[in-house]
Amino acid sequence: MNNLHTSDMIIRNCSILTPEFRIKSDQSIVIKEKNILAINDTSIIDEQYTTSTTIKGKGKLFMPGLIDAHMHTCQQFLKGRIADEYPMIWTRIMVPFESNLTKEDVSISSQLSCLDMIKSGTTAFVDAGGSYMDKVAESVIDSGLRGSLSCSTMDSGSFIPENMKSTATEEISKNMSLYQDFNGLGEGRLNIWLSLRSLISCSPHLIVQVFEKAKELNTVVQTHMNEYTNEISFCLEKYKQRPFEFLESLGILDANFLSSHSILVSENEIDILKNYDIKIAHCPISNSGKGVTKTPNLLQKGLDIGLGTDGAAHGGLSIFDEIKTLKSMMRAYWGAPIFDPLIMPSKKLLELATLGGAKTIFQEQKLGTLEAGKKADMISINIDQPHIQPTHDMVNTLVESVNSSDVEDVIVDGKMIMKNREVMTLDEEKIMHESNLAMSNISYRAGI
């Protein structure tokens, strides 16, 4: 017994999704000091390791935590509001809505978002930015999740409400304050990035300043890119170039850039994406009303792609739903015309939601797969259910049949933050009560 290695937690006798995206049964996972120490057959782990905390894994499949590569915590109270609306939704509805939010609204919205993500199996996310991001940062720290946050940065555009208008200098100062106050907090779970809300809401001066400041801080810039036809028209009319061509002409592009949406990209823009090794976040449910992403082509070019929900307003915060939607879109639009049923196989879809997401947040060395040496960020799926078992191929069933409600446990940084569907870090009953009260007040103020 004295020869056994100690650990913080052992998950015994479970199934796992391997780094090769295969299923392996009768495994045990050893966790110590926030990391995965070992994964092996249960009999071997029992002979080598001991722990004070044992998790029963029978009937569960453990897999890497899902990563939401693009979302908005401040839009949690827009659920059900934008369906069937004509574009551009974000200038007509979303920005005016955000302009009416108070600090208290953002606080409860971000808590609700974190609660929603935990119960959906998301362990890390990228928030594209909004107002009062300090409150979002506090919610992320409390929740136990891993987050990459930025401010909603914009200094031009007739659609911006008066109370959201500011100068380029003020916008840079706002971003710097968030970075200085919160980057690296939550025991390293919190990363602060810089952002541009969109090219149509940012002056060239602000765009250059944001990229230069990001280089100085060695952090990431994220932007909504090539999402709407209006955005393309704006750049063509004003700069005589498409969005990525314009950014390249400024001499500011580099690999520390996350391009969200990236739906309406030309072949030349795809070459630019490849040349600068730019990361991409596709949001299938949100994107489906605007166009079909060139995902197969982008993957063939070797580009890194993750999946995002674009916030609860577009269809909830379930990456499992995004996986299903992307599979259907790719098969119908790209696969069916050339009779290619393998246009988007299940293994690739799971990779986009896990390791692909880890690449988009620049943390693939420590996240995205279950293997020794990586962070203990993982979720379990209750696979002992009639809509899942029995199955000919569990990988296919993960994509086709598993839902967010099947997530049983969530572990981030080696800490159990949800156990048997009970969230351990947040008061679910309190958050739900306060959210219902906040929704009434926000709807009245915003007139929605």
N, C-alpha and C positions, 0 to 999 in steps of 0.2 A: 504493500500500500504506500510506503514511503517513497517508492520510486515513481509514483504517478505525478504527472505534471499538473499543476493547479491552473484553474481557469475561472472566469467570472460567470460563465453560463454555458451550458451544453444543451443543444436541441437534439433529442434522441429519436432515432427510428423514424425519420421523415423521408419524403421524396424531395429531390432537388432538381432545379433547372441548371444544367451545367453551363460552363462558358461556351460550349459548342452548341448550346440550345437543344440539348437532349435531356431526357428524363432519366434519373438514376434513383433507385429505391433503396430502402434499408440503410440510409445514411445518417450520420450524426454531424452536427456543426459545433465546433468549439469556438467560443468568443472570449477574448481577453483584451482588456485595455482598449476598447472601442473597435478592435480589429478582429477579423476572422483568423484564428490561430491554426485551425485544421479542419478539413472535411474528409471523412473516410467512412468505410463500413462501420456500422454501429459496434460490432464485436471488436474491431481494432481500436476504436476510440475508447471503449470501456476498459481496455487493457492499458491504455496509456495516459488517460486524463481523469482528473477528478474535479468536482465543482460543488459549490453550495447552492447553486440554482440550476435546476433541471426543468426543461420544457418538454412536455410530451408532444412528439411530432407525428404520431400515428394518425393516418387519415388526412395529413396535411402535405401540401407541396410548398416548399420554400423556394423563392426566386428573388432576384434583385429587386429592390424597390423601384417603382415606376418614377420616371422623371418628366415633369411637365415643363417643357422647354419654352413656353410662352403663355402667360396668363395675366389677369388683372385682379388682384385681391379687392380693389375698390369697387368692382362691379358686381359684387355678390348680391346686391339688392336690385339688380336689373333682370333677374330671372323672369322669363315670361313676357318681357316688355318688347323685345325687338324682333320676334318672329313675324314673318310676312311683311316686314317693312322694306321700303325701297332704299337703295343706297343714296347718299353715303351716310350710313347709320351713325358712324362715330362722330361726324361733325354736327348732324342734326339732333341726335339723341344723347350719345354717350358723353361728349364733352360738356354740354349743358348740364347733364345729370351730375357729373363730377364737380362742376362749379358750385353746386348747391350742398355738397357734403361738408359737414363739420368734422373737427378732429375726433369727436366722439363717434360719429358715424363711421369714419375710417377705421377706428379702433375695433368696433364690434364687427364690421364687415371683414376685416382681416382675421379676426378670431374665428369667425364663421367659415371663412375660406380655409384656414388651417384645419379646422375640425372636419370640414368636407373632404379635404385632401387626405387626411389621415385615414378616414373611413373608406376612401376610394383606393388606398394602396399607393398613394404618391408619397415618396420620402424626400424628394428634392424638387425645387421649382424655380422658375425665373419669372419675377414680377416685372412687367414692362413699365410700371411706374404710374403714379398718380399723385394726389396731394397728401400731405402729412405722412410721408413715408417713414418718419420716425416711429409712428404708432404701429405701422406694419412690421418694422424691425423688432419692436418689443413683442408683438404677437408671435413672430417666428421663434424668437428666443424662448418664450414661454412654452410653445407647442412642442419643441424638440425636433422640429423639421429642419431641413437644410435649405437655405434660400439664397438666391442671388437677386438683389434689389437695385432699383434705380429710380430716380425722379422722372416725372413726366416733363420733358424739357422742350419748350417751344417759345418762340418770341415773335412770330408773325402769323398772319392769317386773319381775315375778317370774321371768321366763324368763332374765334376764341372769345369767350365772355370777358368782360372788363376785369372781373376780379381774378382772372387767371393770366392776364397779360403782364409781362415783365421784360426787361432788357436782357440782352445776351450776358452782360456782366452779372446781373442778378441771378440768372439761370445757372451760370457756372458756380457762383457762390453757394447756391442752394445744393447743388450736387456735391460740392466740396465739404459742406457741413455734414451731409449724410455720411459721406465716406469717412471723415475724420471721427465722427461720433460712434459709428457702428461697424465699420469693416473689421472682420475677424472675431467679432463677439460671438457669444453662444458657443464657447469653446471651439471656435473656428468654423462653426456651421453657417455663419452669416458672411456673405461676400457682397460688397457694394460695387456696382458697375456704374457707368455713365450711359446716358441715352439721348436719343433724338426721337421725339414722338413720331414725326414723319417729316419727309423732305418738304411737304407743302406747308408745314407749320414752323419751319426753322429757316432763318436767313443763312446765306453762305458763310457769313462771319461767325455765327454761332456753330454751324456745322464744323468748321475748321477748328474752332476753339475746343469743342468737345473732344474731337479726335486727338488734338495735341495734349490736352489735359489727361486723357486716358493713357497716352504713351508715357507721360511723366509719372503717373501713378502705377503704371504697369497693370492696368485693369482693362475691362472689356467695354466695348460700345455695343449697344443693341438698338435696333431701329425697325419700325414697321416698313417693309420694303415691297414694292411691286404688288400691292394688295388690291388696289382699285384702278380702274381705267382712268379715273379723274387724276390720279397721282401721276400716271404715265403722261397724260396730256399736259399737265402742269409743267413737268420737266421738259418736254419737247417744245412747248411754247416759250418757256422762260429761258431755258438753257440750250435749246436745240440738241439735246441729248437725252437718252433714256436714263432712269435713276442711277443705275450702277455705272454707266458711262460718265455721268456727271460727277459722281464721287471719285472715280478714278482720275478724272481730269484735275481734281483739286490736289492730287498727290497725297492723299491721307489714308488710303486703304491699307490694311495689313491683316494678319491672321486673327487678331484679337477683336473680331467683329461677328456678332450674331445677327443674321438677317432673318427677321420674322416674316412668316407667310411666304413671300417669294413665289407668287403664283404666276404672274404675267411676265416671265423672263424671256428675253430673246436669246438666240444662240450666241450672239456676241457677249451678252451679259453672263451667260453660263460660263463662257471662257474666262471672264473676269472673276467670277466666283471661284473657279478652279485655280487661276493664276495666283490669287491671294489667299487660298485655302480658307475661304470664308465659311463659317458654320451656318446652318439653315434650320429653322424651326417651322415645320408644317403644322397647320391646325385644320385637320380634315373637315370637321363639322362646320366650323366658321367659314372655311375656304370654299365649301361646296356651293355657296350662293354667289360666288364671284368668279369661279373658274376651276380648272383642274390642274393641279400641280404636275410638273414634269418629273415626278419622283424617280421613275425608272431610269431616265436619262441622266439625272443628277447623280444617282447612285453609281451608274456605270462610269461616270467621270471620276468617281472616287471621292465625292464630296460627303461630308459628315452631316447627317440629318437626324433631328430629334422630333418628337411629337409634342404638340401643345394643345390646350383646350381653348385658349383665347379668353378664358374667364367663364364664370357660371352663366352669363347672359346668353351665351351661344348654344348651350345644351348641357350644362353641368360641368363638373370637374373630373369626369371619369376618363382616364386614358384608355381603359378597356373599350369604351364606346368609340374613342378616336381610332383605335386599332381596327375595329370592325368596319367603321365608315371608310377608312382609307383602303382597306382590302376590297370593299365593294366598288369604290370609285375607280381604283386602278384596274380592276378586272373588266368593268363595264366600258371605260373610256379607252384604255390602252391595250388591254388584253383581248377583248372580244373582237375588235376589228381585224386583228392579225391571228386570231385563234391561238392565243398564248395563255392558257390557264395558270401558268406558273409566273405570271408577270409580277406578283407580289406574294411570295410564299410565306407561310406562317413563321418560320424561323427568322426571316428578315423583318417581319412586322414586330416580333418580340424584341429583336435587336434594336430597332429604332426606338422602342419605348424604354429601353434600359441602357445598354451601352451607347447607343446613338445619342440618347439624352445626356449621358455622362460626357460625351465628346463635345456637345453643344455648350455645356457649362464648364468645359476645360478641366474636367476632373476624372477623365477615363483611367488615370493611373491608380485611382483609389476607389472608384465607384463603377457600377454598371454590370458587374459579374460577381458570382459567388466563387471566390477562390482565396486561398490562404494569402495573407498579406494585405488584402483590401479591407476597406472599412466595413464594419458590420451594419450595413444598410440593407434590409431585406424585409420581405413580407411573406405571409403564409396564406395559401388558398385552401379552403375546406373542400377537398376533392371528393369526399365521401358523401355525395349528393346525387339524386336521380338525374339531374340535368347535366352531370359531368361523368358519372360512372354508370356502367362500364364503357370503355372507349377503345377503339383500335389504335389511336394515336393521341396521347395526351397533349403534345405540342399543338396539334391542330385544334384540339378541344379547348385549350387555353385561349386561343384566338376566337373560335367560333361560339363558345358557350359560356365561358366564365364571365361574370359580371363583378362590379365593384362590391356588391353586397356579399360576395363570396370570400372577401379578404377577412381573415380572422385575426392575424397578429401583424404588428408593424414594429420594426426595430430600426432605430437610427443611431449611429455612433455607438452601437453596442447597448443601447438603452431601449427597453421595451416601452413604447409609447402608446400602443394599443394591444390589449390581450383579450382574446376571445370576444372581439367586437367592442370591448369597453375601453374608451380612451382614457389613458392614465394621466395625461398632462394638462388637459383642459376640462372645465366643468361644462359638459354638454347641455345639461338642463338649463343652467344659467344663461349660456350663450344663446340657446334657442329662444328663451323668454325675452332677452334683451333685443334679439334680432327682430322679433315680431313687433315690438314696440318701436324700434328704429324705422322699420319699413313704413309704418303709418306716417311718421313724421317726415321722412324723406319724400314720400309720394306727395304729401301735401305741399311741401316747399318747392319741389321740382315741377309740380303740376303734371305728374305722369300717372 
